Amino acid sequence: MGMNEGIRLYRQRRFSQALEVFLNVDADASKYPELSYYLGLCYAQLERYDEALLYLEQVVTGAADFAHVYQARMLLGYIYATSGRHRLARFEFDRIIEEGYESPKAYSALAYALYQEGENEAAIEKLKRALEMDRENANALNSMGYLLAEEERELQYALECCRRAVRYAPNNGAYLDSLGWVFFKLGNVEQARKCLRKALDLRPGNSEIAGHMKSVMEAVNASSS
């Protein structure tokens, strides 16, 4: 078995088996960018992020295949963002755009990193760019609506963005959470409660959604007392 078998298993989402095959390929991953690429992908899919970082860094510093470098940088940014290293995430997403791969996905990812650093205005500008490229991009629509709600501005536009995102993915808990939060900021606590209840049903135990629901229920209790 070799690279082709590992790639076949990876495409079938049999990540553990694919990883075993790639680890037994008779080649030095540091000198074989395609092997580094697939090892990084497998480790990332298995949420073994420290190993993933090792191989993905080899890809971005040594690979000639632009698609592989782009995907590796996106994964690096994602791993850094989910582990709280937002400045490193921002660096990776910035590099993707600087190197010519402007896409709604890249701009949305950069916006998320900026938001995590507290740079909401800069994040909104990146989301505007994403929506200029694809006005129906559900992730960018959701992020725009949520950020505007956080800023408590342009709330009707925020509502439109979140409604469109939910229309594309009606069972996405994160999108329903954003829609509920916009309703709350608009003072419509009943609609907010309905959206957030469905969001919690889809993503039980999510602390952010639970926090939003707590705010809504406090408002309900205050109005009825």
Secondary structure per residue as TSV (DSSP state, phi and psi in degrees):
chain	resnum	aa	ss	phi	psi
A	1	M	-	360.0	148.3
A	2	G	-	-147.5	-152.3
A	3	M	H	-56.7	-46.3
A	4	N	H	-60.0	-40.5
A	5	E	H	-66.3	-41.5
A	6	G	H	-62.2	-42.0
A	7	I	H	-64.6	-40.5
A	8	R	H	-60.9	-44.9
A	9	L	H	-65.7	-38.8
A	10	Y	H	-62.8	-44.2
A	11	R	H	-66.6	-22.5
A	12	Q	T	-86.6	3.4
A	13	R	T	65.6	27.8
A	14	R	-	-97.8	71.7
A	15	F	H	-68.1	-40.1
A	16	S	H	-63.9	-42.5
A	17	Q	H	-68.8	-39.2
A	18	A	H	-62.4	-42.3
A	19	L	H	-60.4	-43.2
A	20	E	H	-59.6	-40.7
A	21	V	H	-65.3	-47.3
A	22	F	H	-62.6	-37.0
A	23	L	H	-66.8	-20.0
A	24	N	T	-100.2	4.2
A	25	V	S	-68.1	132.4
A	26	D	S	-82.2	76.4
A	27	A	S	-160.3	155.6
A	28	D	-	-87.6	111.7
A	29	A	G	-58.5	-33.1
A	30	S	G	-66.5	-19.6
A	31	K	G	-110.5	5.6
A	32	Y	-	-132.1	86.5
A	33	P	H	-56.0	-35.6
A	34	E	H	-65.9	-37.7
A	35	L	H	-66.4	-43.6
A	36	S	H	-57.8	-41.4
A	37	Y	H	-60.0	-50.2
A	38	Y	H	-73.4	-32.6
A	39	L	H	-62.3	-43.7
A	40	G	H	-61.6	-42.6
A	41	L	H	-63.0	-45.0
A	42	C	H	-62.4	-47.8
A	43	Y	H	-61.8	-38.8
A	44	A	H	-64.4	-44.4
A	45	Q	H	-63.0	-32.7
A	46	L	T	-86.8	3.2
A	47	E	T	60.5	31.4
A	48	R	-	-99.9	77.3
A	49	Y	H	-71.1	-33.0
A	50	D	H	-62.7	-43.6
A	51	E	H	-67.0	-39.0
A	52	A	H	-59.3	-44.4
A	53	L	H	-59.0	-41.5
A	54	L	H	-56.7	-49.0
A	55	Y	H	-78.2	-36.3
A	56	L	H	-66.9	-34.6
A	57	E	H	-63.9	-35.9
A	58	Q	H	-63.7	-35.8
A	59	V	H	-66.2	-48.5
A	60	V	H	-71.4	-19.4
A	61	T	H	-96.7	-16.2
A	62	G	H	-130.7	-11.6
A	63	A	-	-83.5	145.9
A	64	A	-	-96.6	-19.8
A	65	D	-	-74.6	113.7
A	66	F	H	-62.5	-39.8
A	67	A	H	-62.2	-38.8
A	68	H	H	-67.0	-42.2
A	69	V	H	-63.3	-42.9
A	70	Y	H	-59.9	-50.1
A	71	Q	H	-63.7	-39.0
A	72	A	H	-64.4	-43.0
A	73	R	H	-64.8	-40.4
A	74	M	H	-60.5	-43.0
A	75	L	H	-68.1	-40.8
A	76	L	H	-58.0	-46.6
A	77	G	H	-60.3	-42.7
A	78	Y	H	-62.5	-46.1
A	79	I	H	-62.6	-44.5
A	80	Y	H	-62.4	-40.9
A	81	A	H	-65.3	-44.6
A	82	T	H	-71.4	-20.1
A	83	S	T	-100.1	10.8
A	84	G	T	83.8	6.6
A	85	R	-	-95.7	70.5
A	86	H	H	-70.3	-31.0
A	87	R	H	-66.0	-39.8
A	88	L	H	-67.0	-38.2
A	89	A	H	-60.7	-45.2
A	90	R	H	-59.8	-41.3
A	91	F	H	-58.6	-45.8
A	92	E	H	-64.7	-43.9
A	93	F	H	-69.3	-36.1
A	94	D	H	-60.8	-43.6
A	95	R	H	-63.2	-38.4
A	96	I	H	-56.9	-46.7
A	97	I	H	-69.6	-42.3
A	98	E	H	-61.7	-32.1
A	99	E	T	-85.2	6.1
A	100	G	T	103.1	0.3
A	101	Y	-	-98.9	77.3
A	102	E	-	-85.1	120.2
A	103	S	-	-147.4	156.5
A	104	P	H	-55.9	-38.1
A	105	K	H	-62.6	-43.5
A	106	A	H	-66.9	-44.1
A	107	Y	H	-66.4	-37.7
A	108	S	H	-65.9	-40.3
A	109	A	H	-64.9	-42.3
A	110	L	H	-63.5	-40.0
A	111	A	H	-60.0	-40.4
A	112	Y	H	-62.7	-43.3
A	113	A	H	-63.2	-40.8
A	114	L	H	-64.2	-42.0
A	115	Y	H	-59.9	-42.4
A	116	Q	H	-65.1	-23.9
A	117	E	T	-90.7	3.5
A	118	G	T	83.4	11.5
A	119	E	-	-98.0	68.5
A	120	N	H	-63.4	-40.4
A	121	E	H	-64.3	-43.4
A	122	A	H	-64.3	-37.7
A	123	A	H	-63.3	-42.0
A	124	I	H	-62.3	-39.5
A	125	E	H	-63.2	-39.6
A	126	K	H	-66.8	-37.2
A	127	L	H	-67.7	-35.3
A	128	K	H	-59.4	-41.8
A	129	R	H	-64.8	-41.5
A	130	A	H	-60.0	-42.6
A	131	L	H	-75.8	-23.8
A	132	E	H	-65.2	-35.4
A	133	M	H	-79.3	-33.3
A	134	D	-	-152.8	95.0
A	135	R	T	-69.1	-9.9
A	136	E	T	-109.5	17.1
A	137	N	-	-71.0	111.2
A	138	A	H	-62.7	-40.0
A	139	N	H	-64.7	-43.8
A	140	A	H	-66.7	-39.3
A	141	L	H	-61.0	-46.1
A	142	N	H	-61.8	-46.5
A	143	S	H	-64.1	-40.7
A	144	M	H	-61.8	-47.4
A	145	G	H	-59.9	-43.8
A	146	Y	H	-65.9	-44.7
A	147	L	H	-64.4	-40.5
A	148	L	H	-64.6	-36.5
A	149	A	H	-64.0	-42.8
A	150	E	H	-60.1	-36.7
A	151	E	H	-82.9	-9.3
A	152	E	T	54.5	51.4
A	153	R	-	-143.4	155.3
A	154	E	S	46.1	47.8
A	155	L	H	-68.2	-29.9
A	156	Q	H	-68.0	-39.6
A	157	Y	H	-67.0	-39.9
A	158	A	H	-58.1	-42.6
A	159	L	H	-62.5	-43.8
A	160	E	H	-60.9	-44.2
A	161	C	H	-60.3	-48.0
A	162	C	H	-68.0	-37.4
A	163	R	H	-62.6	-41.3
A	164	R	H	-65.6	-40.3
A	165	A	H	-61.8	-44.2
A	166	V	H	-67.1	-33.6
A	167	R	H	-61.6	-36.4
A	168	Y	H	-76.9	-29.3
A	169	A	-	-141.3	76.6
A	170	P	T	-65.7	-15.7
A	171	N	T	-110.9	24.3
A	172	N	-	-91.3	111.7
A	173	G	H	-61.2	-37.8
A	174	A	H	-64.9	-40.0
A	175	Y	H	-67.9	-40.3
A	176	L	H	-66.1	-35.4
A	177	D	H	-61.0	-46.6
A	178	S	H	-62.1	-42.5
A	179	L	H	-62.5	-44.2
A	180	G	H	-60.8	-39.1
A	181	W	H	-67.9	-36.9
A	182	V	H	-65.1	-44.8
A	183	F	H	-56.7	-41.5
A	184	F	H	-62.0	-45.3
A	185	K	H	-65.0	-26.2
A	186	L	T	-83.4	-6.0
A	187	G	T	89.4	7.5
A	188	N	-	-95.8	81.4
A	189	V	H	-71.5	-28.5
A	190	E	H	-67.8	-46.6
A	191	Q	H	-65.6	-36.5
A	192	A	H	-60.5	-45.1
A	193	R	H	-63.7	-41.1
A	194	K	H	-62.2	-46.1
A	195	C	H	-64.9	-43.6
A	196	L	H	-70.8	-33.1
A	197	R	H	-62.8	-43.7
A	198	K	H	-65.9	-38.9
A	199	A	H	-61.0	-42.6
A	200	L	H	-67.8	-34.9
A	201	D	H	-62.6	-36.9
A	202	L	H	-80.1	-30.8
A	203	R	S	-131.7	66.5
A	204	P	T	-60.8	138.3
A	205	G	T	87.4	-2.9
A	206	N	-	-70.2	119.1
A	207	S	H	-69.1	-33.6
A	208	E	H	-69.1	-45.5
A	209	I	H	-63.3	-41.5
A	210	A	H	-61.5	-38.0
A	211	G	H	-65.3	-39.8
A	212	H	H	-65.7	-42.2
A	213	M	H	-62.4	-38.8
A	214	K	H	-59.7	-43.8
A	215	S	H	-61.8	-41.4
A	216	V	H	-64.7	-45.1
A	217	M	H	-67.4	-34.3
A	218	E	H	-62.7	-39.9
A	219	A	H	-67.2	-40.0
A	220	V	H	-61.9	-46.5
A	221	N	H	-65.2	-38.0
A	222	A	H	-66.0	-37.0
A	223	S	H	-74.2	-23.7
A	224	S	H	-95.7	-5.0
A	225	S	-	-93.0	360.0
